[in-house]
Amino acid sequence: MSDFDDSLSPRDPEIEYACDCGDPREGYYGTGSTTPPKDHAGVISLILVLFISLSGLLSILSLMNIDVFAQPEPTELRSPVSFYVSGDGVPSAELERREPVETEPPTRVEGVYTSIQITAAPQSLENIAEVPGAVSWQDIYEKVMPSVVSITCYDGRSTSSGTGVIMDAGGYIITNAHVVEDALQIRVLLTDGRELDAKCVGADVISDLAVLRVNADRLIPAEFGDSNVLRVGDEVVAIGDPLGVELRGTMTNGIISGINRDIKAGNRTLTLMQTTAALNTGNSGGPLVNCYGQVVGINTMKIGDYASENGVEGLGFAIPITAVQSVLDQLANQGYVAGRPSLGLEGQAISTFYQFYYRMPAGILITGVDPASDAAAQGLRRGDILMTLNGVQVVSLDILEEIIYASNVGDQLKATVYRDGMEFAVTITMGEDKN
């Protein structure tokens, strides 16, 4: 049917029917009005609640002596809080009130630009050391800086930086061995802006010295001084690239604060000079200079914040140049230092995981054998595990190197080796490290 039939059911005339059957525009039909009667009780209740809430809030604010209808008063401009350090070193705050100063606006001249005026500063005072023949720190810097180079090393994965000192006009440069360790490419930046490839002629991990060489002319070698005559209290400066090439040529001053310090570095002990001149990462290999402008040491390490919870400063160390003159000469002339012992083996420590998973004993896994070494003559080969050496269990490379450094060329060391589930003993004669 198209329409409802009222005759089917009685209809009460006092009842208004409604049907929520949708939108009439969509073909749905309803009986009677669809608009409910208007009821204002909800609105009145809401207004009543708001009124009561507002009255309560005003009462609370009145008890707190807060006048929400008060007119804001104009405030005075005050100067910011300035901080100064009082005599006892405790920061204090001073609140100043400054009266506004009326100034006339600057005169603007169209088409004419007047630059700010720079007043020439007086000439800086010369820091002349009270030593006959000594020169100022300014002159020292100008004298030494042309002999200082920046070193950047690439190992295939990352880069590292250090400092070097030109030792002669033939292109030989001094730096630390740890600066060029594992470097596949070495670049040297000269003071005049030239950037050159460098070759490591020789390195000695025991003294932590290395000699590089570049193919260049117009090099200015440093002047070297006698480090044996230094005394505690002598003034020195360090020049180098702390934290990288961006800060190249940084000079820091200090004094000699210790002589002949035996400092343990890893598994070896170095005899060094101690200085208060600030040294940081990147200073390695740079010069320590006396008051005559002479290089008396090669900066090599510092004791930093890692050494103490409270932090440690002013503890830098340099290799005395006179003590290592022979080492530098040998590295430059033959590429190695005569008399350095060598086992003729390369290896890596076996981790606890590999020991458990592959049922391998603790020791050093041999990864390479020098064919000219006595170890090769005794039949040691790649894949063997060195368990003990000279009666000591070698569970790390540090222990192995410590045993080697304590030996001499020609010493015979007894070793225990593991291979294919079997252990056997062998005696190895220490050779000379020429690499």
DRENSE-81770 format. One line per 5 residues: number of its first residue (from 1); for each residue z, x, y of C-alpha. Coordinates in Angstrom, 2 decimals. Example, Ala and Ser with C-alpha at 12.3 -4.5 7.8 and 13.67 -1.06 7.14 Angstrom:
REM DRENSE-81770
1) 7.80,12.30,-4.50 | 7.14,13.67,-1.06
This chain:
REM DRENSE-81770
1) 0.00,0.00,0.00 | -0.73,1.10,3.47 | 2.31,-0.59,4.93 | 5.84,-1.60,3.89 | 6.38,-5.25,2.92
6) 9.49,-6.67,4.68 | 9.52,-9.62,2.38 | 10.55,-7.54,-0.61 | 14.16,-7.07,0.65 | 16.32,-8.88,3.09
11) 16.74,-7.19,6.42 | 19.92,-7.32,8.43 | 18.97,-7.63,12.08 | 22.14,-5.79,13.23 | 21.44,-2.68,11.17
16) 19.03,-0.08,12.51 | 17.22,1.74,9.74 | 15.97,5.32,9.91 | 13.99,7.50,7.55 | 13.58,11.22,7.84
21) 10.11,11.25,6.39 | 8.54,13.99,8.44 | 6.30,14.08,11.42 | 4.42,10.82,12.15 | 1.50,12.89,13.27
26) 1.04,13.97,9.66 | 0.63,10.41,8.31 | 4.25,9.59,7.58 | 5.73,6.29,8.76 | 9.33,5.41,9.50
31) 11.19,2.13,9.82 | 13.03,1.75,13.09 | 14.11,4.36,15.62 | 14.47,8.02,14.48 | 16.64,9.04,17.49
36) 20.40,9.02,16.80 | 22.70,7.55,19.39 | 23.93,10.08,21.96 | 27.51,11.26,21.55 | 29.10,13.35,24.41
41) 32.40,13.97,22.64 | 31.36,17.53,21.55 | 30.39,18.64,25.05 | 33.58,17.31,26.52 | 35.65,19.09,23.88
46) 33.86,22.40,24.59 | 34.49,22.11,28.33 | 38.13,21.37,27.67 | 38.55,24.42,25.45 | 36.90,26.72,28.02
51) 39.10,25.36,30.78 | 42.28,25.92,28.78 | 41.16,29.47,27.83 | 40.34,30.37,31.45 | 43.68,29.02,32.66
56) 45.52,31.12,30.08 | 43.56,34.27,31.01 | 44.34,33.81,34.71 | 48.01,33.37,33.92 | 48.10,36.61,31.94
61) 46.31,38.54,34.72 | 48.73,37.10,37.28 | 51.70,38.38,35.28 | 50.01,41.85,35.24 | 49.58,41.79,39.06
66) 45.84,41.79,38.73 | 43.94,39.82,41.32 | 40.44,39.09,40.00 | 39.44,37.45,43.28 | 40.41,40.38,45.46
71) 37.66,41.88,47.60 | 36.75,45.49,46.74 | 37.82,48.03,49.27 | 35.50,50.89,50.30 | 36.33,54.20,48.63
76) 36.22,57.62,50.19 | 33.92,60.32,48.85 | 35.80,63.15,47.23 | 34.73,66.57,46.18 | 34.53,67.30,42.47
81) 37.44,69.01,40.75 | 37.11,72.77,40.99 | 38.71,75.08,38.46 | 40.10,78.52,39.05 | 42.24,80.90,37.09
86) 45.80,81.25,38.31 | 47.77,84.43,38.18 | 49.11,83.74,34.69 | 45.62,83.17,33.32 | 46.05,79.43,32.82
91) 43.17,77.27,34.19 | 44.35,75.07,37.07 | 42.61,72.23,38.94 | 42.45,71.81,42.69 | 41.29,68.54,44.17
96) 39.89,69.10,47.65 | 38.93,66.54,50.23 | 35.97,67.58,52.29 | 35.03,65.93,55.52 | 31.37,65.14,55.81
101) 29.47,67.54,58.04 | 26.76,66.17,60.19 | 23.68,68.31,60.09 | 20.36,67.99,61.78 | 17.38,67.56,59.52
106) 15.20,70.66,59.20 | 12.22,70.86,61.44 | 9.05,70.25,59.50 | 5.92,71.93,60.72 | 2.78,70.39,59.34
111) 0.43,72.82,57.60 | 2.83,75.79,57.69 | 5.02,76.91,54.77 | 7.99,79.09,55.59 | 9.32,80.94,52.51
116) 12.96,81.68,51.88 | 14.16,84.97,53.28 | 15.19,87.66,50.83 | 17.68,90.15,52.16 | 17.26,93.59,50.72
121) 20.26,94.60,48.62 | 21.89,97.96,49.20 | 20.97,100.70,46.78 | 23.08,100.59,43.61 | 25.85,103.11,43.21
126) 25.22,105.93,40.82 | 27.62,106.11,37.91 | 28.06,109.86,37.77 | 30.22,111.06,34.93 | 32.79,113.68,35.88
131) 31.22,116.22,33.55 | 29.23,119.24,34.74 | 25.56,118.65,34.09 | 26.00,114.97,33.28 | 23.60,112.44,34.77
136) 23.96,108.82,35.76 | 23.61,106.01,33.28 | 20.54,104.87,35.19 | 18.90,108.27,34.71 | 19.96,108.33,31.05
141) 18.23,105.01,30.43 | 15.02,106.16,32.16 | 15.10,109.39,30.15 | 15.80,107.95,26.69 | 14.04,104.57,26.76
146) 10.47,105.98,26.35 | 11.65,107.51,23.05 | 13.01,104.21,21.67 | 10.78,101.95,19.56 | 11.09,98.41,18.20
151) 10.53,98.01,14.45 | 9.43,94.80,12.69 | 9.26,94.67,8.89 | 7.50,92.14,6.63 | 8.46,91.72,2.97
156) 5.99,88.92,2.17 | 8.52,86.13,2.68 | 10.35,86.92,5.90 | 10.58,89.37,8.77 | 13.36,91.65,9.94
161) 13.76,93.89,12.94 | 15.45,97.10,13.94 | 15.22,100.06,16.28 | 13.91,103.59,15.94 | 13.89,106.94,17.76
166) 10.82,109.15,18.17 | 11.78,112.53,16.72 | 8.66,114.52,17.61 | 5.26,114.23,19.25 | 3.55,114.16,15.84
171) 4.47,110.50,15.31 | 7.66,110.82,13.21 | 10.31,108.16,13.90 | 13.93,107.95,12.74 | 15.54,104.68,11.67
176) 17.95,103.33,9.05 | 16.94,103.03,5.41 | 18.25,99.47,5.27 | 15.90,98.50,8.13 | 12.76,99.26,6.09
181) 14.13,98.41,2.64 | 11.61,96.38,0.57 | 9.19,96.28,3.51 | 5.55,95.71,2.60 | 4.35,96.20,6.19
186) 6.00,97.97,9.11 | 5.00,97.51,12.76 | 6.23,99.66,15.62 | 6.23,98.60,19.27 | 6.27,101.44,21.81
191) 7.75,101.23,25.29 | 4.27,101.41,26.84 | 3.29,98.22,25.00 | 1.30,99.73,22.13 | 1.90,98.10,18.74
196) 1.08,100.28,15.75 | 1.23,100.22,11.96 | 3.82,102.59,10.54 | 4.20,104.25,7.16 | 7.55,105.05,5.57
201) 7.38,108.77,4.83 | 10.73,108.82,3.06 | 14.03,106.95,2.82 | 17.48,108.00,1.63 | 19.88,105.16,0.78
206) 22.85,107.52,0.43 | 22.70,108.58,4.09 | 21.03,105.31,5.18 | 18.24,107.19,6.94 | 14.49,106.79,6.85
211) 11.56,108.51,8.54 | 8.43,106.60,9.58 | 5.16,107.90,10.92 | 2.61,106.38,13.28 | -0.81,107.65,14.26
216) -0.59,107.83,18.03 | -0.74,110.24,20.92 | 1.22,110.48,24.18 | 4.50,110.05,22.34 | 7.69,111.13,24.06
221) 10.26,112.53,21.62 | 13.96,112.20,22.31 | 16.23,115.11,23.13 | 18.89,115.58,20.46 | 22.40,116.88,21.11
226) 25.17,118.48,19.06 | 27.35,115.72,17.63 | 29.90,118.26,16.39 | 31.24,118.87,19.90 | 32.01,115.21,20.56
231) 35.62,114.24,21.14 | 37.42,110.94,21.13 | 37.10,109.53,24.63 | 33.62,110.92,25.39 | 31.38,108.35,27.07
236) 28.28,107.21,25.18 | 25.65,104.49,25.41 | 23.68,102.65,22.72 | 20.08,101.53,23.28 | 18.22,99.13,21.02
241) 17.08,95.61,20.20 | 20.16,93.48,19.53 | 19.23,90.19,17.86 | 15.55,91.05,17.87 | 12.59,92.24,19.91
246) 13.21,89.60,22.60 | 16.17,91.67,23.85 | 14.53,95.08,23.32 | 15.75,97.94,25.43 | 19.32,96.66,25.79
251) 21.82,99.35,26.78 | 25.55,99.05,26.13 | 28.17,101.61,27.04 | 31.44,102.70,25.49 | 33.30,105.74,24.26
256) 33.66,107.73,21.07 | 36.71,106.08,19.50 | 36.79,107.93,16.18 | 35.43,111.02,14.46 | 34.62,111.51,10.77
261) 35.38,107.97,9.67 | 34.80,107.46,5.92 | 33.33,103.97,5.77 | 32.49,102.35,2.45 | 29.12,100.60,2.59
266) 28.45,98.77,-0.65 | 28.77,101.31,-3.39 | 28.56,104.44,-1.25 | 30.75,106.07,1.39 | 29.36,107.28,4.73
271) 31.05,109.68,7.14 | 30.39,108.18,10.57 | 31.32,108.27,14.24 | 33.13,105.26,15.65 | 32.22,103.86,19.07
276) 33.20,100.98,21.34 | 29.60,100.54,22.52 | 28.51,97.05,21.51 | 26.28,97.04,18.42 | 24.65,93.97,16.90
281) 21.99,93.06,14.38 | 18.78,94.77,15.51 | 20.56,97.85,16.91 | 20.29,99.52,13.50 | 18.33,102.75,13.71
286) 18.68,103.05,17.47 | 20.12,106.01,19.39 | 23.69,106.70,20.43 | 23.39,108.85,23.57 | 25.86,111.18,25.29
291) 26.34,111.64,29.03 | 23.57,114.26,29.14 | 20.92,111.88,27.85 | 20.89,113.48,24.39 | 20.76,111.50,21.14
296) 23.90,112.39,19.18 | 23.87,109.61,16.58 | 21.86,106.90,14.86 | 23.53,103.49,15.08 | 23.93,102.02,11.62
301) 26.61,99.32,11.33 | 29.50,97.43,12.89 | 32.60,95.64,11.72 | 32.18,92.14,13.03 | 33.77,88.71,12.95
306) 33.43,88.46,9.21 | 36.09,91.10,8.76 | 38.95,89.04,10.13 | 39.86,85.44,10.77 | 40.65,86.39,14.35
311) 37.43,88.32,14.87 | 36.91,92.04,15.41 | 35.03,93.61,18.31 | 34.32,97.12,19.53 | 34.05,98.70,16.07
316) 30.57,100.18,15.83 | 29.50,103.19,13.79 | 26.76,105.79,14.09 | 25.46,108.56,11.84 | 26.16,111.94,13.50
321) 22.81,113.56,14.13 | 23.94,117.15,13.47 | 25.37,116.27,10.04 | 22.09,114.74,8.86 | 19.63,117.15,10.43
326) 18.76,118.60,7.03 | 18.26,115.12,5.57 | 15.82,114.19,8.34 | 13.91,117.44,7.95 | 13.50,116.90,4.21
331) 12.43,113.29,4.60 | 9.82,114.27,7.18 | 8.51,117.28,5.24 | 8.64,116.18,1.58 | 9.53,112.47,1.62
336) 12.82,112.81,-0.26 | 16.14,114.61,-0.15 | 16.56,117.33,-2.73 | 19.47,116.98,-5.11 | 19.70,113.19,-5.14
341) 20.40,112.10,-8.77 | 18.26,109.50,-10.50 | 18.63,107.72,-13.86 | 14.95,106.84,-13.92 | 15.57,103.13,-14.57
346) 15.02,99.90,-12.69 | 16.80,96.72,-13.64 | 18.66,93.57,-12.76 | 22.03,92.18,-13.72 | 22.13,89.50,-16.40
351) 23.74,86.30,-15.17 | 26.44,84.45,-17.08 | 23.99,81.62,-17.72 | 21.47,83.90,-19.41 | 24.23,85.53,-21.43
356) 25.30,82.16,-22.79 | 21.91,80.41,-23.10 | 19.95,83.32,-24.58 | 22.94,84.93,-26.31 | 22.47,88.17,-24.41
361) 25.23,90.73,-23.84 | 26.54,91.57,-20.38 | 24.70,94.44,-18.74 | 21.59,95.49,-16.85 | 18.22,94.23,-18.03
366) 15.80,97.17,-17.75 | 12.67,96.08,-15.87 | 11.07,99.49,-15.39 | 11.29,103.07,-16.67 | 10.06,106.18,-14.84
371) 7.63,107.86,-17.27 | 8.75,111.30,-16.05 | 12.46,110.61,-16.59 | 14.66,111.64,-19.46 | 15.39,107.94,-20.06
376) 11.74,107.49,-21.02 | 11.93,110.58,-23.22 | 14.92,109.02,-25.03 | 12.84,105.97,-25.85 | 14.28,103.44,-23.39
381) 11.81,100.75,-22.48 | 11.34,97.57,-20.54 | 13.40,94.70,-21.97 | 16.29,96.85,-23.16 | 19.79,96.00,-21.93
386) 21.97,98.82,-20.59 | 25.53,97.82,-21.56 | 27.65,100.89,-20.73 | 27.10,104.14,-18.87 | 29.48,107.08,-18.88
391) 32.06,104.86,-20.61 | 31.93,102.12,-17.96 | 30.60,98.63,-18.62 | 27.76,98.06,-16.16 | 27.81,94.34,-15.37
396) 26.28,94.72,-11.89 | 23.88,96.95,-9.99 | 26.69,98.02,-7.67 | 28.62,99.51,-10.59 | 25.48,101.22,-11.89
401) 24.65,102.75,-8.51 | 28.22,103.89,-8.00 | 28.06,105.84,-11.26 | 24.70,107.35,-10.30 | 25.84,108.40,-6.79
406) 28.91,110.07,-8.28 | 26.72,112.17,-10.60 | 24.68,115.31,-10.04 | 21.21,116.33,-11.11 | 21.43,117.68,-14.66
411) 24.53,115.70,-15.67 | 24.39,114.09,-19.12 | 25.61,110.51,-19.29 | 26.27,108.60,-22.51 | 24.84,105.09,-22.58
416) 25.04,102.06,-24.89 | 21.80,100.08,-25.16 | 21.08,96.68,-26.71 | 17.69,95.88,-28.26 | 16.58,93.12,-30.67
421) 20.10,92.19,-31.66 | 21.16,95.79,-32.27 | 23.22,98.28,-30.25 | 22.59,102.00,-30.18 | 23.89,105.02,-28.25
426) 21.80,107.46,-26.26 | 22.49,110.40,-23.93 | 20.48,110.52,-20.68 | 20.12,113.60,-18.48 | 20.15,112.80,-14.76
431) 16.97,113.74,-12.95 | 16.10,114.23,-9.28 | 15.13,111.23,-7.18 | 11.83,112.06,-5.47 | 10.78,108.50,-4.66
